[in-house]
Amino acid sequence: MAVTRLVLVRHGQSRATVEQIVGGEQGCTGLTETGVEQVVALGERLLRTKELDGTTDLFASTLPRAVETAELLSGALGGLPVMTDRDLSELDPGEGDGFTWEEFRQRYGGFHMADEPYRRLAPGGESWAEFQLRVGRTLTRLVSDHSGGVIVAACHGGIIEGSLRGFLGVGTNDVLETPANASLTEWACQVVPGAALRWRLVRYNDAAHLTG
């Protein structure tokens, strides 16, 4: 039975977060200086500890903050090229992309997604239920397509939290600690031909490199 390591790296601090902008494909403008420093610190840790030596594949969502994160980590992962995958992106905000969050709330209102899982965030965007389905489908595809490898994916808090809900069965109303910027969450997945994938959480929200 092949065991695949899937390491989810939350991007560094983003400009959209600091500026309170809805950071979809239009609103995301990449990392802040602090975000770059956070990811550089992670890269230095990986070079020192060699804990991800042997990484076979380096992915990023198509959002600039994730692409920059992966590019900054590439050198610590043997110079691997960054492969982008739109399905690793954060919840799609639809036509509200690029608004300030205040403008977004005024136009579309606010609601608790766990209470209304089929309500889309905004027209053209995703619902919470659609997003959760995408998370499970995408991560399953990655480990199935790269069985036995070590996969690193620069992605988003929603993807990481969604992995816990999907693979550990965490309830929809259970509050999860938001993973820190430039943190590591790792899964070990057994790929058994003809059987369901077996997921084991190795670590969650590991940001030891930012606490020195």
C-alpha positions as CSV (number, residue, x, y, z in Angstrom):
1,M,0.0,0.0,0.0
2,A,1.5,3.3,-1.1
3,V,1.6,6.1,1.4
4,T,1.5,9.6,0.0
5,R,2.4,12.7,2.0
6,L,0.3,15.7,1.3
7,V,1.6,18.9,2.9
8,L,-0.7,21.9,2.8
9,V,1.0,25.3,3.2
10,R,-1.1,28.3,4.0
11,H,0.1,31.3,2.0
12,G,1.9,34.1,3.7
13,Q,0.1,37.3,4.9
14,S,-1.7,38.8,1.9
15,R,-2.3,42.3,0.8
16,A,-6.0,41.6,0.4
17,T,-6.3,40.6,4.0
18,V,-4.5,43.7,5.3
19,E,-6.4,46.0,2.9
20,Q,-9.7,44.2,3.7
21,I,-10.3,43.4,0.0
22,V,-12.2,40.3,-1.2
23,G,-9.2,38.4,-2.6
24,G,-10.4,36.3,-5.5
25,E,-8.7,36.2,-8.8
26,Q,-9.2,39.9,-9.4
27,G,-8.8,41.2,-5.8
28,C,-5.7,39.2,-4.8
29,T,-2.5,41.2,-5.3
30,G,-0.1,38.9,-3.6
31,L,1.9,38.9,-0.4
32,T,2.8,41.8,1.9
33,E,6.4,42.2,3.0
34,T,5.5,40.4,6.2
35,G,4.0,37.6,4.2
36,V,7.3,37.2,2.2
37,E,9.3,37.2,5.5
38,Q,7.0,34.5,6.9
39,V,7.5,32.2,3.8
40,V,11.2,32.9,3.7
41,A,11.4,31.8,7.4
42,L,9.6,28.6,6.4
43,G,12.0,27.9,3.6
44,E,15.0,28.4,5.9
45,R,13.4,25.9,8.3
46,L,13.0,23.4,5.5
47,L,16.6,23.7,4.4
48,R,17.7,23.3,8.0
49,T,15.5,20.4,9.0
50,K,15.2,18.7,5.6
51,E,11.8,17.5,6.8
52,L,10.4,17.8,3.2
53,D,13.4,16.5,1.4
54,G,12.3,14.2,-1.4
55,T,9.3,16.4,-2.3
56,T,8.1,15.2,-5.7
57,D,5.5,17.8,-6.7
58,L,5.0,21.5,-5.8
59,F,1.5,22.9,-6.4
60,A,-0.2,26.3,-5.8
61,S,-3.6,27.6,-6.3
62,T,-3.9,30.2,-9.1
63,L,-4.3,33.1,-6.7
64,P,-1.2,35.3,-6.6
65,R,-0.6,35.0,-2.8
66,A,-0.4,31.2,-3.2
67,V,1.7,31.3,-6.3
68,E,4.2,33.7,-4.7
69,T,4.3,31.4,-1.6
70,A,5.2,28.3,-3.7
71,E,7.8,30.2,-5.8
72,L,9.5,31.4,-2.6
73,L,9.6,27.8,-1.3
74,S,10.8,26.2,-4.5
75,G,14.5,26.6,-3.7
76,A,14.1,24.8,-0.4
77,L,12.3,21.9,-2.2
78,G,15.0,21.2,-4.8
79,G,14.1,23.9,-7.2
80,L,10.8,22.1,-8.2
81,P,8.7,24.0,-10.8
82,V,5.4,25.4,-9.5
83,M,2.3,23.7,-11.0
84,T,-0.9,25.8,-10.6
85,D,-4.3,24.3,-10.0
86,R,-7.4,26.5,-9.8
87,D,-9.2,23.9,-7.7
88,L,-6.8,24.7,-4.8
89,S,-8.1,28.2,-4.6
90,E,-10.1,29.7,-1.8
91,L,-13.9,29.9,-1.8
92,D,-15.0,31.7,-5.0
93,P,-16.6,35.1,-4.1
94,G,-18.2,35.5,-7.5
95,E,-19.1,39.0,-8.7
96,G,-18.0,40.4,-5.3
97,D,-14.4,39.7,-6.1
98,G,-12.3,42.8,-5.6
99,F,-14.8,44.7,-3.4
100,T,-13.9,45.8,0.0
101,W,-15.5,43.5,2.6
102,E,-17.6,46.4,3.8
103,E,-18.9,46.9,0.2
104,F,-19.4,43.2,-0.1
105,R,-21.6,43.0,3.1
106,Q,-23.6,46.0,2.1
107,R,-24.4,44.6,-1.3
108,Y,-24.9,40.9,-0.5
109,G,-25.5,40.8,3.2
110,G,-23.8,38.5,5.7
111,F,-24.8,35.0,6.8
112,H,-23.4,32.0,8.7
113,M,-22.4,29.5,6.0
114,A,-22.8,26.5,8.1
115,D,-26.4,27.5,8.7
116,E,-27.0,28.1,5.0
117,P,-24.6,25.7,3.3
118,Y,-26.3,26.0,-0.1
119,R,-26.4,29.8,-0.3
120,R,-23.8,31.1,-2.6
121,L,-21.4,33.8,-1.2
122,A,-22.5,36.1,-4.0
123,P,-23.9,35.6,-7.5
124,G,-21.5,33.6,-9.6
125,G,-19.7,32.4,-6.5
126,E,-19.6,29.2,-4.5
127,S,-21.7,27.9,-1.6
128,W,-20.1,26.4,1.4
129,A,-21.4,23.0,0.3
130,E,-20.0,23.3,-3.2
131,F,-16.6,24.4,-1.8
132,Q,-16.4,21.5,0.6
133,L,-17.1,19.1,-2.2
134,R,-14.3,20.7,-4.3
135,V,-11.8,20.5,-1.4
136,G,-12.4,16.7,-1.0
137,R,-12.4,16.0,-4.7
138,T,-9.3,18.1,-5.4
139,L,-7.1,16.7,-2.6
140,T,-8.2,13.1,-3.4
141,R,-7.3,13.7,-7.0
142,L,-3.8,15.0,-6.1
143,V,-2.9,12.0,-4.0
144,S,-4.4,9.5,-6.4
145,D,-2.5,11.1,-9.3
146,H,0.8,11.2,-7.4
147,S,0.6,8.1,-5.3
148,G,3.6,7.4,-3.2
149,G,5.0,10.9,-3.6
150,V,5.5,13.9,-1.3
151,I,3.2,16.6,-2.5
152,V,3.5,20.2,-1.2
153,A,0.6,22.5,-2.1
154,A,0.5,26.3,-1.3
155,C,-3.1,27.0,-0.7
156,H,-5.6,28.7,1.7
157,G,-7.1,28.5,5.1
158,G,-10.4,27.3,3.7
159,I,-8.8,24.4,1.8
160,I,-6.9,23.4,5.0
161,E,-10.0,23.6,7.2
162,G,-12.0,21.9,4.6
163,S,-9.6,18.9,4.7
164,L,-10.2,18.5,8.4
165,R,-14.0,18.6,7.9
166,G,-13.9,16.2,5.0
167,F,-11.3,13.6,6.2
168,L,-11.8,13.8,10.0
169,G,-15.6,14.3,9.9
170,V,-15.4,17.6,11.9
171,G,-18.9,19.0,12.3
172,T,-20.1,21.9,10.3
173,N,-20.7,24.0,13.4
174,D,-17.5,23.1,15.1
175,V,-15.1,26.1,15.2
176,L,-11.6,25.3,14.0
177,E,-8.5,27.3,14.8
178,T,-7.6,29.2,11.6
179,P,-4.2,28.0,10.4
180,A,-1.4,30.6,10.6
181,N,0.1,32.2,7.5
182,A,3.0,30.1,6.2
183,S,2.0,27.1,8.4
184,L,2.2,23.4,7.6
185,T,-0.6,20.9,7.8
186,E,0.3,17.4,6.7
187,W,-1.7,14.3,5.8
188,A,-0.5,10.8,5.2
189,C,-2.8,9.0,2.8
190,Q,-2.8,5.3,2.0
191,V,-3.8,4.6,-1.5
192,V,-5.3,1.1,-1.6
193,P,-6.2,-0.1,-5.1
194,G,-9.9,-0.8,-5.2
195,A,-10.6,0.6,-1.8
196,A,-11.3,4.0,-0.2
197,L,-8.3,6.3,0.6
198,R,-7.2,6.2,4.2
199,W,-6.3,9.6,5.6
200,R,-4.3,10.2,8.7
201,L,-3.6,13.7,10.1
202,V,0.1,14.1,10.9
203,R,0.2,17.7,12.0
204,Y,-2.0,20.8,11.9
205,N,-1.0,24.5,11.9
206,D,2.7,23.9,12.4
207,A,4.2,27.3,12.5
208,A,7.2,26.7,14.8
209,H,9.4,28.8,12.5
210,L,7.4,31.9,13.3
211,T,7.6,31.6,17.1
212,G,11.3,32.2,17.6
